[in-house]
């Protein structure tokens, strides 16, 4: 009985790992989020003001 449970668990883990390797479609807002990053330090800018690093 324990062998069946362990075998079933391993099969389920193998199936989950196959689905985990699939490539997902790109996130819709990724371009917008990348545009909101500071060009110098890479942190996200909140609002319309300059970045806290003082350069961007």
N, CA, C and O of each residue as an XYZ file, in Angstrom:
224
protein
N       0.822     -1.190      0.000
C       0.000      0.000      0.000
C       0.870      1.259      0.000
O       0.594      2.207     -0.736
N       1.905      1.268      0.814
C       2.796      2.435      0.898
C       3.536      2.619     -0.423
O       3.790      3.745     -0.849
N       3.879      1.503     -1.069
C       4.588      1.586     -2.346
C       3.707      2.263     -3.398
O       4.199      3.053     -4.203
N       2.416      1.959     -3.394
C       1.493      2.577     -4.346
C       1.388      4.084     -4.094
O       1.356      4.871     -5.040
N       1.333      4.483     -2.831
C       1.225      5.905     -2.496
C       2.488      6.650     -2.930
O       2.410      7.743     -3.490
N       3.635      6.059     -2.673
C       4.902      6.686     -3.065
C       5.004      6.765     -4.583
O       5.447      7.783     -5.114
N       4.607      5.723     -5.282
C       4.659      5.726     -6.745
C       3.710      6.776     -7.316
O       4.065      7.485     -8.258
N       2.522      6.877     -6.761
C       1.569      7.886     -7.216
C       2.098      9.291     -6.957
O       1.950     10.175     -7.800
N       2.703      9.497     -5.812
C       3.294     10.794     -5.490
C       4.392     11.155     -6.481
O       4.462     12.300     -6.930
N       5.240     10.210     -6.826
C       6.317     10.476     -7.773
C       5.782     10.777     -9.168
O       6.326     11.631     -9.869
N       4.723     10.085     -9.577
C       4.111     10.350    -10.881
C       3.521     11.755    -10.906
O       3.692     12.483    -11.884
N       2.831     12.139     -9.842
C       2.242     13.482     -9.779
C       3.338     14.538     -9.799
O       3.186     15.560    -10.469
N       4.426     14.324     -9.092
C       5.532     15.281     -9.088
C       6.177     15.386    -10.468
O       6.576     16.477    -10.877
N       6.286     14.271    -11.192
C       6.853     14.303    -12.540
C       5.948     15.093    -13.492
O       6.440     15.853    -14.325
N       4.640     14.917    -13.373
C       3.702     15.659    -14.228
C       3.776     17.150    -13.907
O       3.777     17.974    -14.822
N       3.838     17.506    -12.637
C       3.950     18.914    -12.260
C       5.248     19.538    -12.773
O       5.263     20.701    -13.178
N       6.321     18.774    -12.755
C       7.587     19.317    -13.254
C       7.540     19.538    -14.757
O       8.174     20.461    -15.267
N       6.792     18.697    -15.477
C       6.645     18.910    -16.921
C       5.884     20.204    -17.199
O       6.253     20.966    -18.092
N       4.820     20.449    -16.433
C       4.072     21.682    -16.621
C       4.880     22.899    -16.189
O       4.693     23.982    -16.743
N       5.748     22.753    -15.241
C       6.568     23.862    -14.768
C       7.592     24.312    -15.783
O       8.023     25.465    -15.755
N       7.993     23.419    -16.686
C       8.984     23.770    -17.691
C       8.384     24.457    -18.915
O       9.116     24.946    -19.776
N       7.061     24.493    -18.993
C       6.424     25.144    -20.132
C       6.643     26.643    -20.072
O       6.690     27.229    -18.991
N       6.776     27.262    -21.236
C       6.928     28.710    -21.301
C       5.546     29.346    -21.270
O       4.665     28.970    -22.043
N       5.364     30.298    -20.388
C       4.097     31.001    -20.307
C       4.114     32.195    -21.263
O       5.188     32.704    -21.581
N       2.949     32.652    -21.729
C       2.922     33.837    -22.587
C       3.413     35.061    -21.826
O       3.340     35.092    -20.598
N       3.911     36.067    -22.533
C       4.441     37.243    -21.849
C       3.367     37.980    -21.053
O       2.190     37.965    -21.412
N       3.781     38.606    -19.998
C       2.873     39.356    -19.142
C       2.451     40.624    -19.876
O       3.309     41.315    -20.425
N       1.148     40.959    -19.906
C       0.691     42.115    -20.676
C       1.314     43.445    -20.251
O       1.566     44.288    -21.112
N       1.568     43.662    -18.987
C       2.068     44.952    -18.539
C       3.570     45.025    -18.383
O       4.072     45.968    -17.771
N       4.311     44.058    -18.916
C       5.756     44.027    -18.712
C       6.453     45.213    -19.369
O       7.375     45.775    -18.778
N       6.045     45.610    -20.567
C       6.681     46.747    -21.227
C       6.460     48.019    -20.432
O       7.361     48.849    -20.316
N       5.260     48.175    -19.883
C       4.964     49.369    -19.086
C       5.810     49.396    -17.820
O       6.331     50.444    -17.440
N       5.948     48.232    -17.159
C       6.736     48.183    -15.938
C       8.213     48.419    -16.224
O       8.894     49.071    -15.432
N       8.720     47.904    -17.333
C      10.116     48.128    -17.681
C      10.381     49.599    -17.974
O      11.471     50.103    -17.701
N       9.386     50.287    -18.530
C       9.555     51.703    -18.831
C       9.536     52.543    -17.559
O      10.016     53.677    -17.569
N       8.996     52.019    -16.476
C       8.893     52.769    -15.232
C      10.142     52.618    -14.361
O      10.188     53.172    -13.263
N      11.138     51.896    -14.818
C      12.359     51.719    -14.037
C      13.317     52.884    -14.284
O      13.331     53.487    -15.357
N      14.110     53.176    -13.267
C      15.156     54.187    -13.412
C      16.248     53.627    -14.316
O      16.606     52.454    -14.215
N      16.768     54.460    -15.188
C      17.795     53.980    -16.127
C      19.147     53.779    -15.448
O      19.977     53.014    -15.938
N      19.371     54.455    -14.332
C      20.674     54.357    -13.668
C      20.728     53.266    -12.607
O      21.633     52.432    -12.612
N      19.750     53.273    -11.692
C      19.839     52.327    -10.574
C      18.953     51.098    -10.757
O      19.178     50.088    -10.091
N      17.945     51.153    -11.645
C      17.097     49.998    -11.921
C      15.899     49.864    -11.011
O      15.130     48.913    -11.153
N      15.709     50.798    -10.066
C      14.551     50.727     -9.181
C      13.320     51.269     -9.899
O      13.437     52.046    -10.847
N      12.142     50.855     -9.442
C      10.909     51.355    -10.024
C      10.626     52.758     -9.517
O      10.749     53.031     -8.323
N      10.245     53.654    -10.432
C       9.881     55.011    -10.059
C       8.389     55.045     -9.772
O       7.586     54.519    -10.543
N       8.027     55.662     -8.669
C       6.621     55.791     -8.288
C       6.239     57.250     -8.493
O       6.890     58.148     -7.960
N       5.186     57.484     -9.265
C       4.764     58.847     -9.554
C       5.510     59.422    -10.724
O       6.131     58.695    -11.499
N       5.447     60.763    -10.854
C       6.063     61.414    -12.002
C       7.375     62.091    -11.656
O       8.052     62.610    -12.544
N       7.745     62.097    -10.396
C       8.959     62.769     -9.974
C      10.209     61.983    -10.334
O      10.130     60.871    -10.857
N      11.363     62.575    -10.046
C      12.622     61.893    -10.343
C      12.867     60.732     -9.378
O      12.183     60.589     -8.364
N      13.829     59.933     -9.708
C      14.183     58.776     -8.882
C      14.912     59.248     -7.619
O      15.480     60.340     -7.597
N      14.893     58.429     -6.582
C      15.555     58.774     -5.329
C      17.078     58.771     -5.448
O      17.768     59.369     -4.622
N      17.593     58.109     -6.458
C      19.050     58.065     -6.590
C      19.607     59.414     -7.028
O      20.805     59.667     -6.902
N      18.721     60.293     -7.551
C      19.140     61.637     -7.929
C      19.701     61.755     -9.324
O      20.034     62.859     -9.756
N      19.815     60.666    -10.038
C      20.392     60.704    -11.380
C      19.350     60.520    -12.472
O      19.560     60.953    -13.606
N      18.224     59.880    -12.145
C      17.245     59.595    -13.180
C      15.936     60.306    -12.993
O      15.025     60.146    -13.806
